[in-house]
Amino acid sequence: MQDRECLALRLQSDRLQLLDQSRLPQVQDWFAVDDVDTLIEAIHALRTRGAPMIAIAAALLVAVRVQHGDEHAAIADAIERLRTARPTAVNLMHAMDALRAALDGDDWRVAVVATAEALFDDDRALCNAMAEHGAALVAPGERILTHCNTGGLATAGIGTALGVIRRAHEQDKGISVWVDETRPLLQGGRLTAWELGELGIDYRLIADSMAASFMAAGQVDRVIVGADRIAANGDFANKIGTYGLAVLARHHGIPFAVVAPHTTVDPACSSGDAIPIEQRDAAEVRGVTGAAGELCWAPANARVANPAFDVTPAALIDHWVLDTGVYEHAAVAEGVFGPKTTAARRNMG
Ligand SMILES: CSC[C@H]1O[C@H](OP(=O)(O)O)[C@H](O)[C@@H]1O
């Protein structure tokens, strides 16, 4: 396979390395991924994360295993095990299904490797397309609020929601960003703040609980978030806290956009009610950092609920920004995310 590299992934001489996103931004540590167990552990621990990125990392690991001579049965097993590494982001399932199909062909080794390489290359193009479509919505000087991390760390390209923000910045629109820290794992405070700082984009980091009052004060002009799965009726799942932002945005008359590649659309999922929501370890919620930087812990026996995602109903969304264009309610009601049009879209390549 040809070498490939993006912000959080390196494929060099048929060896895969990932940037440990759980240690960013203080530590930039790359780790080798040579086997399925290592990648599944990394996905569970969010050492690699983001709906497109986990799909691409999984696909490229399967391709690496093919290049290292693993037999058909071992590759089939790897695909099945990786497919269930995380339940909410549908990109992973779509990618593994594409590899399953490639595995059924005569020259399956060539087909599996080519499919995995295309997923990486295509995602870079999808990010650029989303960025162009989404940036056209952004007016000069807008103050944009975003949640979690949807940038280059989460994709093979410039990102989804953060890619839109980056492109608007590159178009000299003079935007600024409110960055939700995104409890409990702080993808916003750690990863989005780091990416925006590296890009020289003006931002303010805020606690999640602050978003409401900044909206009430008229200091937020638009909300732009990513997605882990978009259902056929336009409902979508995203990092926990997204639904609250959508309710607040609607209350305050602030436009709310979700940005995702078409690989995040799940036409087989009729509505948000059918999207599986990952439940994560209690320890992620119990630990907080005190004002002096010390680690303050909730009572060790504190009972915790820790859903990693929530579902935002289509009724609260103003724009769906995909690589294929910007959609509003009329298009969604006509089934733009349904089985028929998604199949047609996939045929477009
Ligand atoms: C473009 S990434 C989409 C999505 O993935 C993130 O979840 P996680 O950090 O748990 O992988 C977040 O929900 C982003 O919006």
The ligand as an SDF file (V2000), in Angstrom:
LIG
                    3D

 15 15  0  0  0  0  0  0  0  0999 V2000
  -16.4460   13.9540   13.0110 C   0  0  0  0  0  0  0  0  0  0  0  0
  -16.4580   13.0570   14.5070 S   0  0  0  0  0  0  0  0  0  0  0  0
  -18.1300   12.9290   14.8610 C   0  0  0  0  0  0  0  0  0  0  0  0
  -18.4010   12.7670   16.3390 C   0  0  0  0  0  0  0  0  0  0  0  0
  -17.5530   11.8030   17.0280 O   0  0  0  0  0  0  0  0  0  0  0  0
  -17.3090   12.2960   18.3610 C   0  0  0  0  0  0  0  0  0  0  0  0
  -17.5100   11.3120   19.3340 O   0  0  0  0  0  0  0  0  0  0  0  0
  -16.2270   10.6260   20.0720 P   0  0  0  0  0  0  0  0  0  0  0  0
  -15.2940   11.7300   20.4910 O   0  0  0  0  0  0  0  0  0  0  0  0
  -16.8450    9.8690   21.2390 O   0  0  0  0  0  0  0  0  0  0  0  0
  -15.6240    9.6990   19.0350 O   0  0  0  0  0  0  0  0  0  0  0  0
  -18.3100   13.4040   18.5250 C   0  0  0  0  0  0  0  0  0  0  0  0
  -19.5910   12.9010   18.8260 O   0  0  0  0  0  0  0  0  0  0  0  0
  -18.2500   14.0220   17.1540 C   0  0  0  0  0  0  0  0  0  0  0  0
  -19.2220   14.9680   16.9160 O   0  0  0  0  0  0  0  0  0  0  0  0
  1  2  1  0
  2  3  1  0
  3  4  1  0
  4  5  1  0
  4 14  1  0
  5  6  1  0
  6  7  1  0
  6 12  1  0
  7  8  1  0
  8  9  2  0
  8 10  1  0
  8 11  1  0
 12 13  1  0
 12 14  1  0
 14 15  1  0
M  END
$$$$
